[in-house]
Amino acid sequence: MIHESIGQIGHGLIIVSFVTALLATFAYFKTSQTDAINTEWRQTARTLFFIHFISVIGVAYSLFHIIYNHYYEYHYAFSHASRALPLQFMISCFWEGQEGSFLLWIFWQALLGLLLMVKNPTWEGPVMTVFALVQTFLTSMILGVIIPVIDLKIGSSPFLLLREAQPDLPVWSMQPNFIPKDGRGLNPLLQNYWMVIHPPTLFLGFAMTLIPFAYLIAGLWKNKLTEWIKPALPWALACGGILGIGILMGAYWAYETLNFGGYWNWDPVENASLVPWLILIGAIHTMVAYRNSSAALKTSIILVISSFILVLYSTFLNRSGVLGNASVHSFTDLGLSGQLLVYMLTFLVGSIGFAWYRWKDLPKDEKEIGVYSKEFWIFIGASILGLSAFQLTFTTSIPVYNKIAEAFGLVSNLALPADQAEHYSKIQIWIFIAVAVLSAVGQFVWWGKIKESTKWKPLWNATLIASLLTVLFVNIGKIYTVSYIILLWSSLFATIANGSILLFLIKQKFSLSGGAMAHVGLAIMLIGVLFSSGYSKVVSLNRSGFAISNKVEEFTKDNNKENKENLPLWLGQGAQMQDYLVTYKGRKIALRGKPGYYNKKDFEIIEGDFHAVALRDVTQDGAAIAKKGDTLTVEPENNYYELEFKNAEGKTVSLFPRWQVNPKMGTAISPDVKHAWGHDIYTYVSLDPRLAAEAGEEKQWSQTINSTVSVGDTLFLNDFVAVLKEVNRVTQVEGVELSESDAAVQASFQVLGKNFQQFDLKPTFIIKGGMVAMPAFESEETGIKIKFTAIDPKTQQFSFAVNTTQQDLIIIKALEKPYINLVWVGSILMFIGLFVATFRRTEKHIA
C-alpha cells in the first residue's frame, strides 16, 4: 500500500510554512514602519511566525516518519535509508540529502526566531522582518512547486514519490504501485556517530550567522547605527563557538573516517565552512572595539554582512553542483542553482544598499588611531583574517569562474591546484604566523600593558622565553624549514604572552578571561598543527624485501616510495614497526548492537542481506554473544582487520582499521588510531589483495599433494616447515558426536614460521558408524588445508592430502602524528574562551 497521506500532509505543511513566513515578513515590516510599536501588527506577526515554526516541526516529523517506517515509495527514503539502519543512523538519513539538510537549517532558524521574539522585544520588528524574509527564501528551497504557464520550478520537495521523481523507470508500466522492499541506504562513510551530531551543530552555526546580520540590517534601517552591536555581539560570540565546534567535529570525522592522513585537506567544501567563521571572528573583534573607532564600526558592518553572505555562497558552492568532482562533500545539482543565486544576490544587493545609504551618517573618528591604540591592532588582526578568507575564497571559487566564462560564451580551463594542501598551506602558514603574533600584541595593548609610556618592554619576557624554547625545540626536533621555525616561535610567543594575560584576568575576574583564553587556545592549536602535519612521518617502513608491486606506478614512482612505506603483514606473523611488534590477527566483522569485533569465519554472511548466521557459539570476554544457528544483524560492507601492537614491555593494544565496499563511493578505506599523549599512530589497510582481486574473498587452492610420513618426519608446505609431532586417539571432535563404537585419530603438526612463530595443524581421521570421514583442517595463518586420509598400522605411517593457497596478506600504512592532541586541546580551549566571552557579554546586555 502506498502511504500517500503522510507525504501530502508534509508537502501541505511546507506550503503553510512558506506562506506564513512570507506573511510574517509583511506583518513585521508593518510593525516596524514607525518607531512606536504597532501591537496589532506585532501580534499578527508573532502568530504567523509561531504557525510557521509549528509547520516546520510538522514537516520534519512527516519526513522522519517516512524514513523511520521504511516508506520506500518515497524517493527521499529510498535514496537515503534502508531497513538495516539503527535509529541513530536513520536520524542521519534525515539530513544526508539536500532537502533534509535545508529542513534542518530551516528548523534552527525558526527556533532562533522564537528566541529572539522573547529575548529582545525592542528590536523585534526590524530584526524579525529580516529573519522572516530569510526563512521565506530558505523554505522556498524545499517548496517543490511548479508555476504553470512559465513552467518554473521552485524548490525540491522531500515528499516526492519514487514514481514522480523517476517517471521513466520501466517498472511503472508493469507495476504502477511498485514499492521497493528496501532502500539504497545511508552512505556507509556517514554511518558514524559524528555524522549524527556534526551536521546539526554546523547548521546551527550557519543559522546563527543570521542574527548579527539581522541586527545590523535593523540598525541601518532604523538609523541605530551603533546600538545594534550591543545585542548582536553575544550572539556573534556564541555563533563563533558553535560554528567552530561544528567545523572541528567535521575535521575529527575526516581524521578517523577518511584515509588522507589528517584532519584537514583544504577541500573546497571544508574551505566554504571555514571562510564565514574566519570573517565572523574578525567581526567579533571589531564589534568589541566599535565604541572608540569609526573604522571599527565600518569594518564591523562590512564583516557582518560578509559572514552571512559567505554562508549563502558556501551553500551555493556546495549545492549547485558547480564544484562537480572537486569535493567529496558536495551535493549534486537538484536544479536549485538559479534559486540559490537569487537568494544570495537578494541579500548581497540589499545589505550593500542599506550600508551605502547610511555610510555618510556613520560617526567620525575624533582622534587619530596610533600604534598604541586598541583599535589599531584589532583592525590589523581583522584585516589579516580577511586576507586569509579572501585567499581561500579566491582559489576555491575557480570552478565558479569557469561557469561564469561559460555563461558568456567564453572558454575557461582554470583548474584547482593539483596539490591543494600544499597550495593553501604555503600561503596560510604566513597568515597565521601574523595572527599568532597579533593575538598577543593585541591583548597586551587591550589590557593596558603596552602604552606609549611603556613602549614594548612588557613583551620582552615573552619574546625571550619563546626564542629560547624555539632554539631548544629546533635542535631537539631537527626543524630546519624556515616557515616552520617562525610559526613555532610565533605560536610559543602567543602562548606565553596570552597565558600571562589569562592568569592576570583570572585573578581579576574569571568572566573577563574569555578573549585571552581563546587566544591561548589558538596558539596551542597552531603548535599542534605544526607538528602533527609538518612532522608527520611514515613508520610502516617495508624492510621485508617483499615488493608490493613492480609494475603499478602508484607504488614504483618517486623511487619506489609506496613500496618502501607500505608494510606487508601475513596473518599471524608479526613485523617490527618502530617500537612495536605488529601482528595481523585476522578479519573481523561488527554486529549491530554488540560491542567489539568478531571473527568473520565464525559467521556466514547472507548474500545481498544485512544478516549473518553464527556457525558456532560466540563469546566475547566471557559473555555469550550468539549461539550456533542464531541470525544476527551485521554491516556486510565493512571489513575490519585486527592489528595487535605489542611494545617492548609486552603491553598490547589492538586497532581495527576498516575496508568498506561502499556502493556509493567504491572502496572506502578508514583508519584506526592508537592514541598516546605525545603522538598518534594512524594506521590503515592500504591494500587487501583478496578483496581487491576480481575473485573477491574466494580462495584459490592449489592442486592436491599427497604425502605419507611417520612421526618425526618433515614436510615442506607453502614455504613453511611442518614436523609431524604425534598421532593420538581422541574422544572429542568439534562438531561431531562420537559413540563408544566410533573412533577418531588426530595428527599434530608443528609448523615453524618467520620470527620463530609456531602454528599447529591438527587434521582428524574419523570412523563413525562404519563410515570414514576426513574433515579438512584449514590454517588461515599458513594458507594450508590438510586432510588425514589413511593410517597404515603395520608401518606406522600416515597419509595426508594437502592444498595450499596464498597466505592471508594485507598491506598497511601507518603514520606517527606528533603532538596532535594539541590540535584538539587548543581548539576546545579556544571555543571555551568564546563561550566565556558570550556569557560576559550576555550578562552585560541583560544588566
Secondary structure, DSSP 4 states (H G I P E B T S, - for coil): ---HHHHHHHHHHHHHHHHHHHHHHHHHHHHTSSSS--HHHHHHHHHHHHHHHHHHHHHHHHHHHHHHTT-TTBHHHHHH--TT--HHHHHHHHHHSHHHHHHHHHHHHHHHHHHHHHH-GGGHHHHHHHHHHHHHHHHHTT--EEETTTTEEE---TT-BHHHHSTT-THHHH-TT---SS---S-GGG-STHHHHHHHHHHHHHHHTHHHHHHHHHHHHTT-TTTTHHHHHHHHHHHHHHHHHHHHHHHHHHHHH--SSSS----HHHHHHHHHHHHHHHHHHHHHTGGG-HHHHHHHHHHHHHHHHHHHHHHHHHHSSTTTTS-SSPPPP-S-HHHHHHHHHHHHHHHHHHHHHHGGGSPPPSS---TTSHHHHHHHHHHHHHHHHHHHHHHHTHHHHHHHHHHTT--------SSHHHHHHHHHHHHHHHHHHHHHHHHHHHTTSS-TTTTTGGGHHHHHHHHHHHHHHHHHHT---HHHHHHHHHHHHHHHHHHHHHHHHHHH-GGGGHHHHHHHHHHHHHHHHHHHHHT-EE-----SS--S-SS-HHHHHHHHHHHHH-EEEEBT-EEEETTEEEEEEEEEE-BTTS-S-EEGGGEEEPTTSSEEEESS-EEETTEEEE-TT-EEEB-TTEEEEEEEEE-TT--EEEE--EEEEETTTEEEEE-EEEE-SSEEEEEEEEE-HHHHSTTTT---PPPPEEEEE-TT-EEEETTEEEEEEEEEE-S-BTTB---TT-EEEEEEEEEE-GGG-EEEE--EEEEETTEEE-PPEEETTTTEEEEEEEEETTTTEEEEEEEE----EEEEEEEEEETTHHHHHHHHHHHHHHHHHHHHHHHHHH-
